[in-house]
Amino acid sequence: MAEHEPRARRRDDANLNPHERGDHELIRLEEEEIRRERSRNRRLSEMLRFADLMAILMVLATLLSAYATWRTAQVTNAVFMIADRPFLGVQQARFEAVDSPRPTITVDFRNFGQIPAMGAIATVYALVDGKQIKPVAGEMASIDAGIVPPNVPYYLYAYLPTDAYRQVVAGKSNLQVQVRLMYKSPHLLHEYCYFERIVYDYRSGTFRMAGGNDRCGSEVF
């Protein structure tokens, strides 16, 4: 129906006098200008919406980039802190001098890290059936190991009475060895702790690790 309107308007214009035709022409031009203005406004609105969308996407991209940078820095720092520190721990435990009046538990501990440990204090206790065996006269449960370089063996000693040793190796008593290692990093800003429980397995005649933590928590210590 709309396509017939220009024809009908032209027929109506033919019946108008020149003054009326002029008025109609002005109205037509104004209507066309209004249509063009609306069209420009629509395009401008679409452009603004697109610009807003791009701005939001840029903000999101900036936030994601900042988070990725922060996360990378955190991971790098964690890796550096792990790599750039000493790690003291127990290598093994064994019985020695079993035919002597003082059968000895020898604990081999080492620095498994890449840099030296400073101010290391090492402590060992033996417990038979849950009761602490007191150090023999002249022996200390703790030693000041001082500087512990990487991969160098250090030793702790705990002693058992002969009767207690025989009960343990026969499987009639339970033996637990508790080791605590406290030390610092070379720059002395961080103090670390290593605590390990070691039990004796009479069936295999060997010691095995039985749990620990990095808080040095124990009923003995």
Secondary structure as UniProt FT lines:
FT   HELIX           2..4
FT   HELIX           5..14
FT   HELIX           18..83
FT   STRAND          88..96
FT   TURN            98..99
FT   STRAND          104..111
FT   STRAND          117..128
FT   TURN            129..130
FT   STRAND          131..133
FT   TURN            137..138
FT   STRAND          142..148
FT   STRAND          154..159
FT   HELIX           162..169
FT   TURN            170..171
FT   STRAND          175..184
FT   TURN            186..187
FT   STRAND          191..201
FT   TURN            202..205
FT   STRAND          206..213
//
